Amino acid sequence: MSHHVDRRQVLRVSLGAAAAAAVGTVAARPAAAAGHHDELPEVPGMSGDRRANEFWYRLDEATLYNSGQEVKDAYAAIRAHVGNIERGMREKWLELVAQPGYPHTYAEFLAPVKQPLEVLSRTQLGVMDRYYGRRHPHLVKAFGWFGEGVLYDPRGHAPFLVHTMNATPDFPPPGYHTWYAYLRGMMLLDIDRRRWQRIAPALAFAWAVQSTAKPAQDRINPPLPARTVRRLATTWLVKDTDRLDQDFRSFPYPQGMS
């Protein structure tokens, strides 16, 4: 018998194990606003899982609305390199992923901003660890609820009172591609690579969920049917990075969705 092990198959098996743990609970309904998170203060008017609401709120605060000087400096360095920290990064990845030489060309392009990317990775993972630690299936659920648009938080910045990717009925959310472009660069530059490899399928899962639900951002949204969420989870959470590179070439929705 051959003792050769296909590295990609091992990765798929490991991802499948993580997905199996997540899929079993990912379609569960969010808890009420007060929930069972006694360490978190009640927020009047909040709807959806209390911890997930807090996680996305604090992530926004740390990376966008009230970021520290180190994060601001990191964004400034990236902006100087790509021209625009959102559209510039996203469009450069979409350009290079479609050309020969990828992923090496993308790694070479981002090498000059490795240190700023390390800052962003540390900041984002720090918030994830604060609220979920290494409980990956629970973090996956938070990504699913984010995509569904069932996390209503009155502390948000109007009109964005639902924790989901910014979008309008006429302008689908480009943010999933932007975040993927960042985390793909982090992987290629060996910045918390294994962590982002595990998170990437959850991001893609949220993208597929939001592409299906198309939630509003200024009011409480009805959840998707549990069977729909389970179907999307079993489809997306088992994908490895090579497959996600192909899937995210479809913009703005996953192939077959609109």
Secondary structure, 3 states (H helix, E strand, C coil): CCCCCCHHHHHHHHHHHHHHHHHHHHCCCCCCCCCCCCCCCCCCCCECCHHHHHHHHHHHHHHHHCCCHHHHHHHHHHHHHHCCCCHHHHHHHHHHHCCCCCCHHHHHHHHHHHHHHHHHHHHHHHHHHHHHCCCHHHHHHHHHHHHHCCCEEEEEECCEEECCCCCECCECCCHHHHHHHHHHHHHHCCCCHHHHHHHHHHHHHHHHHHHHHCCCCCCCCCCCCHHHHHHHHHHHCCCCHHHHHHHCCCCCCCCCCC
